[in-house]
Amino acid sequence: MQKAYATWRAFQDRFIARAAALVLVGCTLLALLEVVRRYVFGLSFEWSQDAVTFFTLVAVYLYFGNAQRRGAHLNVTVLTDALEALGSHTAVRVIRFGATLFSLAFLLAVLWWGVPELEDGIRYGSRTESLAFLLWPFLAALYAGFAFMAVTLFFQVWREFRALRGRPLPEDPDEREGAPGH
């Protein structure tokens, strides 16, 4: 399982993160091009705003799993921080395990019920406001982002379960002192 987790982390860092960054660079360049076209030449692509908006969302969607792995997301830690300060490390582990397990179950439900939404998007050919883009590829990117996050949560559940059982945790480079998000 440790090797699978290391492989997943490598896939996230080497492929998903770079793909998301590339999409964001493309969006930024398109937005800059549109500024020049609009204010210098008085011209604009009618689809550019939709492209920048939806492709920025694609990059964010793709990065969901990476953000989850690094803890670089909204995270309410008042209770666990207070319990840690009181020395209740086991209670903190139980709470983290429960929260991670709940998150995984919730995300699996979202994926399950998201399939019909994706199918409807394909079937009905819904489009963006400019009518230049079909919406289903963006829904597919959202679905993929949720799936990537579910895989990450699965590994986090596994790690939390090992910790609860007193087993040594495999090294995770993201948990080292000074790692981003920690």
Secondary structure as UniProt FT lines:
FT   HELIX           2..11
FT   HELIX           12..16
FT   HELIX           17..40
FT   TURN            46..47
FT   HELIX           48..62
FT   HELIX           64..70
FT   HELIX           78..85
FT   TURN            86..87
FT   HELIX           89..124
FT   TURN            129..130
FT   HELIX           136..164
FT   TURN            165..166
FT   HELIX           173..175
FT   TURN            177..178
FT   TURN            180..181
//
